Amino acid sequence: MKELDSLSTDLAKITTEIKTYQSIGGQAIFEIGRRLKWVKEHDLAHGQYLKWLQSIKMDRTQASRFIKVSATLPNDGTYQHLGARALYEIATMPP
């Protein structure tokens, strides 16, 4: 990881970098959720999903939230800058 001393001193560049990382993080939540859902529904024998989650160091609650986000919200630029918790809260709001 880069040290703070090696970061740009250009505020515009730092802002762009932050927005890029936010987008990557938001996109990752959708993609992880899609893959978790597929594994849960297609690839493992009954009862093996939780063991598999442990093997990838993800707890059941986090996995359920990622799945809920990917299944409920459109995967577009509107939500990609938000974190996992905010995305889950939006996905579980009443209509």
N, CA, C and O atoms as CSV, one atom per row, in Angstrom:
chain,resi,resn,atom,element,x,y,z
A,1,MET,N,N,0.837,-1.174,0.000
A,1,MET,CA,C,0.000,0.000,0.000
A,1,MET,C,C,0.888,1.246,0.000
A,1,MET,O,O,1.929,1.268,0.656
A,2,LYS,N,N,0.482,2.262,-0.723
A,2,LYS,CA,C,1.260,3.487,-0.797
A,2,LYS,C,C,1.232,4.227,0.535
A,2,LYS,O,O,0.220,4.242,1.237
A,3,GLU,N,N,2.341,4.828,0.859
A,3,GLU,CA,C,2.407,5.688,2.029
A,3,GLU,C,C,1.736,7.013,1.688
A,3,GLU,O,O,1.667,7.397,0.520
A,4,LEU,N,N,1.243,7.706,2.704
A,4,LEU,CA,C,0.608,8.995,2.472
A,4,LEU,C,C,1.555,9.983,1.813
A,4,LEU,O,O,1.124,10.833,1.033
A,5,ASP,N,N,2.843,9.878,2.121
A,5,ASP,CA,C,3.820,10.798,1.545
A,5,ASP,C,C,3.899,10.671,0.032
A,5,ASP,O,O,4.283,11.627,-0.642
A,6,SER,N,N,3.545,9.518,-0.519
A,6,SER,CA,C,3.664,9.326,-1.951
A,6,SER,C,C,2.376,9.667,-2.711
A,6,SER,O,O,2.316,9.504,-3.930
A,7,LEU,N,N,1.366,10.133,-2.009
A,7,LEU,CA,C,0.129,10.531,-2.676
A,7,LEU,C,C,0.329,11.850,-3.410
A,7,LEU,O,O,1.197,12.651,-3.063
A,8,SER,N,N,-0.473,12.048,-4.405
A,8,SER,CA,C,-0.437,13.295,-5.155
A,8,SER,C,C,-0.811,14.455,-4.229
A,8,SER,O,O,-1.541,14.278,-3.254
A,9,THR,N,N,-0.309,15.614,-4.545
A,9,THR,CA,C,-0.696,16.817,-3.811
A,9,THR,C,C,-1.765,17.593,-4.576
A,9,THR,O,O,-2.197,18.659,-4.137
A,10,ASP,N,N,-2.186,17.066,-5.704
A,10,ASP,CA,C,-3.207,17.690,-6.545
A,10,ASP,C,C,-4.590,17.238,-6.080
A,10,ASP,O,O,-4.942,16.065,-6.204
A,11,LEU,N,N,-5.363,18.170,-5.548
A,11,LEU,CA,C,-6.682,17.843,-5.004
A,11,LEU,C,C,-7.603,17.240,-6.058
A,11,LEU,O,O,-8.365,16.323,-5.750
A,12,ALA,N,N,-7.553,17.720,-7.267
A,12,ALA,CA,C,-8.397,17.173,-8.330
A,12,ALA,C,C,-8.043,15.707,-8.601
A,12,ALA,O,O,-8.928,14.874,-8.800
A,13,LYS,N,N,-6.761,15.405,-8.608
A,13,LYS,CA,C,-6.331,14.029,-8.836
A,13,LYS,C,C,-6.759,13.132,-7.681
A,13,LYS,O,O,-7.237,12.020,-7.906
A,14,ILE,N,N,-6.595,13.599,-6.456
A,14,ILE,CA,C,-7.008,12.820,-5.287
A,14,ILE,C,C,-8.518,12.579,-5.320
A,14,ILE,O,O,-8.979,11.480,-5.012
A,15,THR,N,N,-9.275,13.591,-5.689
A,15,THR,CA,C,-10.733,13.452,-5.791
A,15,THR,C,C,-11.106,12.399,-6.824
A,15,THR,O,O,-11.973,11.561,-6.577
A,16,THR,N,N,-10.460,12.441,-7.968
A,16,THR,CA,C,-10.707,11.452,-9.014
A,16,THR,C,C,-10.363,10.050,-8.543
A,16,THR,O,O,-11.108,9.103,-8.800
A,17,GLU,N,N,-9.240,9.915,-7.858
A,17,GLU,CA,C,-8.839,8.606,-7.344
A,17,GLU,C,C,-9.853,8.069,-6.343
A,17,GLU,O,O,-10.195,6.887,-6.386
A,18,ILE,N,N,-10.334,8.915,-5.448
A,18,ILE,CA,C,-11.332,8.495,-4.460
A,18,ILE,C,C,-12.604,8.039,-5.159
A,18,ILE,O,O,-13.166,7.002,-4.806
A,19,LYS,N,N,-13.058,8.792,-6.134
A,19,LYS,CA,C,-14.278,8.412,-6.861
A,19,LYS,C,C,-14.085,7.086,-7.594
A,19,LYS,O,O,-15.006,6.272,-7.665
A,20,THR,N,N,-12.909,6.876,-8.129
A,20,THR,CA,C,-12.614,5.610,-8.811
A,20,THR,C,C,-12.686,4.440,-7.835
A,20,THR,O,O,-13.300,3.415,-8.132
A,21,TYR,N,N,-12.060,4.593,-6.677
A,21,TYR,CA,C,-12.094,3.521,-5.675
A,21,TYR,C,C,-13.506,3.293,-5.150
A,21,TYR,O,O,-13.889,2.154,-4.884
A,22,GLN,N,N,-14.282,4.359,-4.998
A,22,GLN,CA,C,-15.667,4.195,-4.572
A,22,GLN,C,C,-16.454,3.391,-5.603
A,22,GLN,O,O,-17.240,2.514,-5.246
A,23,SER,N,N,-16.246,3.687,-6.858
A,23,SER,CA,C,-16.935,2.965,-7.921
A,23,SER,C,C,-16.540,1.493,-7.937
A,23,SER,O,O,-17.391,0.615,-8.086
A,24,ILE,N,N,-15.253,1.232,-7.782
A,24,ILE,CA,C,-14.779,-0.149,-7.763
A,24,ILE,C,C,-15.398,-0.898,-6.596
A,24,ILE,O,O,-15.830,-2.041,-6.746
A,25,GLY,N,N,-15.442,-0.257,-5.429
A,25,GLY,CA,C,-16.017,-0.890,-4.248
A,25,GLY,C,C,-17.495,-1.195,-4.424
A,25,GLY,O,O,-17.952,-2.286,-4.085
A,26,GLY,N,N,-18.235,-0.243,-4.947
A,26,GLY,CA,C,-19.663,-0.469,-5.187
A,26,GLY,C,C,-19.898,-1.561,-6.208
A,26,GLY,O,O,-20.756,-2.422,-6.013
A,27,GLN,N,N,-19.151,-1.534,-7.286
A,27,GLN,CA,C,-19.272,-2.569,-8.313
A,27,GLN,C,C,-18.953,-3.934,-7.739
A,27,GLN,O,O,-19.611,-4.920,-8.069
A,28,ALA,N,N,-17.941,-3.996,-6.876
A,28,ALA,CA,C,-17.541,-5.267,-6.279
A,28,ALA,C,C,-18.669,-5.874,-5.453
A,28,ALA,O,O,-18.861,-7.090,-5.471
A,29,ILE,N,N,-19.412,-5.049,-4.736
A,29,ILE,CA,C,-20.517,-5.553,-3.917
A,29,ILE,C,C,-21.545,-6.257,-4.793
A,29,ILE,O,O,-22.009,-7.345,-4.452
A,30,PHE,N,N,-21.903,-5.649,-5.910
A,30,PHE,CA,C,-22.867,-6.264,-6.834
A,30,PHE,C,C,-22.320,-7.581,-7.385
A,30,PHE,O,O,-23.029,-8.587,-7.421
A,31,GLU,N,N,-21.069,-7.571,-7.810
A,31,GLU,CA,C,-20.477,-8.759,-8.427
A,31,GLU,C,C,-20.299,-9.895,-7.418
A,31,GLU,O,O,-20.545,-11.058,-7.740
A,32,ILE,N,N,-19.879,-9.563,-6.219
A,32,ILE,CA,C,-19.756,-10.587,-5.180
A,32,ILE,C,C,-21.124,-11.173,-4.871
A,32,ILE,O,O,-21.267,-12.390,-4.750
A,33,GLY,N,N,-22.125,-10.320,-4.742
A,33,GLY,CA,C,-23.484,-10.792,-4.459
A,33,GLY,C,C,-24.016,-11.717,-5.534
A,33,GLY,O,O,-24.632,-12.739,-5.232
A,34,ARG,N,N,-23.781,-11.366,-6.778
A,34,ARG,CA,C,-24.229,-12.220,-7.887
A,34,ARG,C,C,-23.589,-13.598,-7.804
A,34,ARG,O,O,-24.256,-14.613,-8.005
A,35,ARG,N,N,-22.316,-13.630,-7.513
A,35,ARG,CA,C,-21.597,-14.899,-7.452
A,35,ARG,C,C,-21.993,-15.725,-6.225
A,35,ARG,O,O,-22.128,-16.945,-6.312
A,36,LEU,N,N,-22.176,-15.066,-5.102
A,36,LEU,CA,C,-22.636,-15.781,-3.911
A,36,LEU,C,C,-23.995,-16.429,-4.155
A,36,LEU,O,O,-24.226,-17.579,-3.781
A,37,LYS,N,N,-24.877,-15.681,-4.781
A,37,LYS,CA,C,-26.218,-16.212,-5.071
A,37,LYS,C,C,-26.119,-17.437,-5.970
A,37,LYS,O,O,-26.789,-18.442,-5.732
A,38,TRP,N,N,-25.292,-17.356,-6.995
A,38,TRP,CA,C,-25.157,-18.485,-7.910
A,38,TRP,C,C,-24.648,-19.714,-7.171
A,38,TRP,O,O,-25.198,-20.805,-7.324
A,39,VAL,N,N,-23.599,-19.542,-6.370
A,39,VAL,CA,C,-23.039,-20.676,-5.630
A,39,VAL,C,C,-24.096,-21.260,-4.701
A,39,VAL,O,O,-24.265,-22.477,-4.627
A,40,LYS,N,N,-24.798,-20.394,-4.002
A,40,LYS,CA,C,-25.815,-20.858,-3.048
A,40,LYS,C,C,-26.902,-21.666,-3.755
A,40,LYS,O,O,-27.375,-22.669,-3.221
A,41,GLU,N,N,-27.294,-21.241,-4.934
A,41,GLU,CA,C,-28.407,-21.877,-5.642
A,41,GLU,C,C,-27.999,-23.045,-6.544
A,41,GLU,O,O,-28.835,-23.891,-6.857
A,42,HIS,N,N,-26.745,-23.108,-6.963
A,42,HIS,CA,C,-26.394,-24.069,-8.003
A,42,HIS,C,C,-25.254,-25.033,-7.715
A,42,HIS,O,O,-25.261,-26.151,-8.230
A,43,ASP,N,N,-24.296,-24.644,-6.925
A,43,ASP,CA,C,-23.053,-25.390,-6.968
A,43,ASP,C,C,-22.754,-26.307,-5.791
A,43,ASP,O,O,-21.880,-27.167,-5.900
A,44,LEU,N,N,-23.448,-26.153,-4.677
A,44,LEU,CA,C,-23.075,-26.918,-3.497
A,44,LEU,C,C,-24.203,-27.828,-3.037
A,44,LEU,O,O,-25.380,-27.518,-3.220
A,45,ALA,N,N,-23.836,-28.932,-2.449
A,45,ALA,CA,C,-24.826,-29.829,-1.859
A,45,ALA,C,C,-25.474,-29.131,-0.670
A,45,ALA,O,O,-24.884,-28.232,-0.071
A,46,HIS,N,N,-26.676,-29.545,-0.336
A,46,HIS,CA,C,-27.387,-28.954,0.786
A,46,HIS,C,C,-26.520,-28.994,2.048
A,46,HIS,O,O,-25.941,-30.026,2.387
A,47,GLY,N,N,-26.443,-27.857,2.731
A,47,GLY,CA,C,-25.665,-27.782,3.961
A,47,GLY,C,C,-24.205,-27.412,3.779
A,47,GLY,O,O,-23.503,-27.202,4.768
A,48,GLN,N,N,-23.730,-27.327,2.562
A,48,GLN,CA,C,-22.319,-27.035,2.316
A,48,GLN,C,C,-22.031,-25.545,2.122
A,48,GLN,O,O,-20.877,-25.121,2.191
A,49,TYR,N,N,-23.064,-24.764,1.883
A,49,TYR,CA,C,-22.885,-23.339,1.610
A,49,TYR,C,C,-22.193,-22.622,2.778
A,49,TYR,O,O,-21.246,-21.865,2.562
A,50,LEU,N,N,-22.656,-22.853,4.004
A,50,LEU,CA,C,-22.059,-22.170,5.156
A,50,LEU,C,C,-20.599,-22.565,5.351
A,50,LEU,O,O,-19.773,-21.734,5.728
A,51,LYS,N,N,-20.283,-23.821,5.095
A,51,LYS,CA,C,-18.887,-24.257,5.189
A,51,LYS,C,C,-18.043,-23.558,4.130
A,51,LYS,O,O,-16.912,-23.144,4.383
A,52,TRP,N,N,-18.617,-23.439,2.950
A,52,TRP,CA,C,-17.901,-22.763,1.878
A,52,TRP,C,C,-17.680,-21.294,2.230
A,52,TRP,O,O,-16.595,-20.760,1.997
A,53,LEU,N,N,-18.699,-20.634,2.790
A,53,LEU,CA,C,-18.540,-19.236,3.199
A,53,LEU,C,C,-17.382,-19.098,4.192
A,53,LEU,O,O,-16.585,-18.165,4.092
A,54,GLN,N,N,-17.293,-20.006,5.125
A,54,GLN,CA,C,-16.191,-19.975,6.086
A,54,GLN,C,C,-14.844,-20.079,5.368
A,54,GLN,O,O,-13.873,-19.429,5.755
A,55,SER,N,N,-14.797,-20.892,4.335
A,55,SER,CA,C,-13.539,-21.080,3.608
A,55,SER,C,C,-13.090,-19.812,2.890
A,55,SER,O,O,-11.898,-19.631,2.641
A,56,ILE,N,N,-14.034,-18.932,2.554
A,56,ILE,CA,C,-13.670,-17.664,1.917
A,56,ILE,C,C,-13.712,-16.503,2.916
A,56,ILE,O,O,-13.643,-15.333,2.540
A,57,LYS,N,N,-13.828,-16.863,4.207
A,57,LYS,CA,C,-13.798,-15.891,5.302
A,57,LYS,C,C,-14.895,-14.832,5.183
A,57,LYS,O,O,-14.652,-13.635,5.340
A,58,MET,N,N,-16.101,-15.307,4.902
A,58,MET,CA,C,-17.254,-14.427,4.830
A,58,MET,C,C,-18.340,-15.005,5.724
A,58,MET,O,O,-18.634,-16.199,5.670
A,59,ASP,N,N,-18.927,-14.151,6.541
A,59,ASP,CA,C,-19.980,-14.669,7.403
A,59,ASP,C,C,-21.327,-14.645,6.683
A,59,ASP,O,O,-21.504,-13.962,5.673
A,60,ARG,N,N,-22.244,-15.391,7.219
A,60,ARG,CA,C,-23.567,-15.588,6.610
A,60,ARG,C,C,-24.325,-14.267,6.430
A,60,ARG,O,O,-24.964,-14.046,5.401
A,61,THR,N,N,-24.247,-13.392,7.440
A,61,THR,CA,C,-24.961,-12.115,7.371
A,61,THR,C,C,-24.433,-11.253,6.237
A,61,THR,O,O,-25.207,-10.693,5.461
A,62,GLN,N,N,-23.132,-11.148,6.142
A,62,GLN,CA,C,-22.538,-10.346,5.073
A,62,GLN,C,C,-22.903,-10.917,3.707
A,62,GLN,O,O,-23.251,-10.168,2.794
A,63,ALA,N,N,-22.825,-12.224,3.562
A,63,ALA,CA,C,-23.173,-12.860,2.291
A,63,ALA,C,C,-24.631,-12.590,1.934
A,63,ALA,O,O,-24.941,-12.285,0.782
A,64,SER,N,N,-25.518,-12.699,2.901
A,64,SER,CA,C,-26.940,-12.445,2.661
A,64,SER,C,C,-27.175,-11.010,2.228
A,64,SER,O,O,-28.002,-10.745,1.356
A,65,ARG,N,N,-26.459,-10.099,2.826
A,65,ARG,CA,C,-26.604,-8.680,2.450
A,65,ARG,C,C,-26.113,-8.430,1.032
A,65,ARG,O,O,-26.764,-7.718,0.267
A,66,PHE,N,N,-24.978,-9.007,0.676
A,66,PHE,CA,C,-24.471,-8.834,-0.679
A,66,PHE,C,C,-25.458,-9.414,-1.698
A,66,PHE,O,O,-25.704,-8.810,-2.741
A,67,ILE,N,N,-26.010,-10.570,-1.393
A,67,ILE,CA,C,-26.986,-11.197,-2.293
A,67,ILE,C,C,-28.213,-10.310,-2.419
A,67,ILE,O,O,-28.711,-10.098,-3.525
A,68,LYS,N,N,-28.702,-9.794,-1.311
A,68,LYS,CA,C,-29.890,-8.931,-1.321
A,68,LYS,C,C,-29.648,-7.697,-2.181
A,68,LYS,O,O,-30.508,-7.315,-2.975
A,69,VAL,N,N,-28.501,-7.080,-2.032
A,69,VAL,CA,C,-28.161,-5.891,-2.818
A,69,VAL,C,C,-28.140,-6.230,-4.306
A,69,VAL,O,O,-28.739,-5.522,-5.115
A,70,SER,N,N,-27.460,-7.302,-4.662
A,70,SER,CA,C,-27.325,-7.636,-6.085
A,70,SER,C,C,-28.653,-8.056,-6.695
A,70,SER,O,O,-28.879,-7.843,-7.886
A,71,ALA,N,N,-29.531,-8.647,-5.902
A,71,ALA,CA,C,-30.818,-9.106,-6.420
A,71,ALA,C,C,-31.865,-8.001,-6.463
A,71,ALA,O,O,-32.822,-8.087,-7.233
A,72,THR,N,N,-31.699,-6.977,-5.657
A,72,THR,CA,C,-32.734,-5.962,-5.508
A,72,THR,C,C,-32.453,-4.675,-6.271
A,72,THR,O,O,-33.356,-4.107,-6.885
A,73,LEU,N,N,-31.228,-4.221,-6.236
A,73,LEU,CA,C,-30.901,-2.925,-6.825
A,73,LEU,C,C,-30.334,-3.083,-8.226
A,73,LEU,O,O,-29.641,-4.057,-8.520
A,74,PRO,N,N,-30.633,-2.120,-9.086
A,74,PRO,CA,C,-30.019,-2.170,-10.425
A,74,PRO,C,C,-28.522,-1.896,-10.298
A,74,PRO,O,O,-28.094,-1.057,-9.506
A,75,ASN,N,N,-27.751,-2.609,-11.082
A,75,ASN,CA,C,-26.300,-2.451,-11.058
A,75,ASN,C,C,-25.923,-1.342,-12.036
A,75,ASN,O,O,-25.463,-1.592,-13.150
A,76,ASP,N,N,-26.132,-0.126,-11.584
A,76,ASP,CA,C,-25.774,1.012,-12.432
A,76,ASP,C,C,-25.021,2.042,-11.599
A,76,ASP,O,O,-24.813,1.847,-10.401
A,77,GLY,N,N,-24.630,3.099,-12.211
A,77,GLY,CA,C,-23.824,4.112,-11.547
A,77,GLY,C,C,-24.503,4.796,-10.380
A,77,GLY,O,O,-23.825,5.410,-9.557
A,78,THR,N,N,-25.819,4.708,-10.283
A,78,THR,CA,C,-26.548,5.383,-9.221
A,78,THR,C,C,-26.111,4.929,-7.846
A,78,THR,O,O,-25.990,5.748,-6.936
A,79,TYR,N,N,-25.874,3.653,-7.678
A,79,TYR,CA,C,-25.597,3.095,-6.361
A,79,TYR,C,C,-24.147,2.713,-6.128
A,79,TYR,O,O,-23.775,2.412,-4.993
A,80,GLN,N,N,-23.332,2.715,-7.139
A,80,GLN,CA,C,-21.993,2.144,-7.027
A,80,GLN,C,C,-21.059,2.914,-6.107
A,80,GLN,O,O,-20.031,2.371,-5.702
A,81,HIS,N,N,-21.369,4.132,-5.768
A,81,HIS,CA,C,-20.496,4.891,-4.875
A,81,HIS,C,C,-20.810,4.656,-3.407
A,81,HIS,O,O,-20.107,5.168,-2.535
A,82,LEU,N,N,-21.855,3.891,-3.122
A,82,LEU,CA,C,-22.256,3.633,-1.744
A,82,LEU,C,C,-21.573,2.393,-1.187
A,82,LEU,O,O,-21.156,1.512,-1.939
A,83,GLY,N,N,-21.464,2.332,0.103
A,83,GLY,CA,C,-20.878,1.172,0.763
A,83,GLY,C,C,-21.894,0.059,0.938
A,83,GLY,O,O,-23.078,0.219,0.642
A,84,ALA,N,N,-21.405,-1.072,1.424
A,84,ALA,CA,C,-22.238,-2.262,1.579
A,84,ALA,C,C,-23.420,-2.010,2.511
A,84,ALA,O,O,-24.541,-2.419,2.207
A,85,ARG,N,N,-23.192,-1.357,3.616
A,85,ARG,CA,C,-24.274,-1.133,4.578
A,85,ARG,C,C,-25.369,-0.249,3.985
A,85,ARG,O,O,-26.554,-0.554,4.121
A,86,ALA,N,N,-24.983,0.833,3.335
A,86,ALA,CA,C,-25.963,1.730,2.731
A,86,ALA,C,C,-26.737,1.016,1.626
A,86,ALA,O,O,-27.953,1.174,1.519
A,87,LEU,N,N,-26.046,0.240,0.815
A,87,LEU,CA,C,-26.722,-0.511,-0.246
A,87,LEU,C,C,-27.735,-1.498,0.339
A,87,LEU,O,O,-28.842,-1.637,-0.181
A,88,TYR,N,N,-27.356,-2.178,1.413
A,88,TYR,CA,C,-28.268,-3.132,2.041
A,88,TYR,C,C,-29.492,-2.401,2.601
A,88,TYR,O,O,-30.617,-2.878,2.447
A,89,GLU,N,N,-29.290,-1.272,3.238
A,89,GLU,CA,C,-30.408,-0.517,3.791
A,89,GLU,C,C,-31.372,-0.092,2.685
A,89,GLU,O,O,-32.587,-0.169,2.864
A,90,ILE,N,N,-30.855,0.345,1.568
A,90,ILE,CA,C,-31.706,0.737,0.440
A,90,ILE,C,C,-32.442,-0.472,-0.109
A,90,ILE,O,O,-33.632,-0.390,-0.412
A,91,ALA,N,N,-31.750,-1.585,-0.237
A,91,ALA,CA,C,-32.348,-2.796,-0.810
A,91,ALA,C,C,-33.468,-3.359,0.070
A,91,ALA,O,O,-34.353,-4.053,-0.431
A,92,THR,N,N,-33.439,-3.073,1.358
A,92,THR,CA,C,-34.443,-3.646,2.256
A,92,THR,C,C,-35.513,-2.644,2.684
A,92,THR,O,O,-36.335,-2.948,3.549
A,93,MET,N,N,-35.508,-1.475,2.097
A,93,MET,CA,C,-36.538,-0.471,2.417
A,93,MET,C,C,-37.879,-0.936,1.850
A,93,MET,O,O,-37.937,-1.581,0.803
A,94,PRO,N,N,-38.957,-0.596,2.563
A,94,PRO,CA,C,-40.274,-0.936,2.008
A,94,PRO,C,C,-40.498,-0.164,0.697
A,94,PRO,O,O,-39.952,0.924,0.512
A,95,PRO,N,N,-41.296,-0.731,-0.198
A,95,PRO,CA,C,-41.522,-0.052,-1.491
A,95,PRO,C,C,-42.089,1.339,-1.324
A,95,PRO,O,O,-42.331,2.029,-2.314
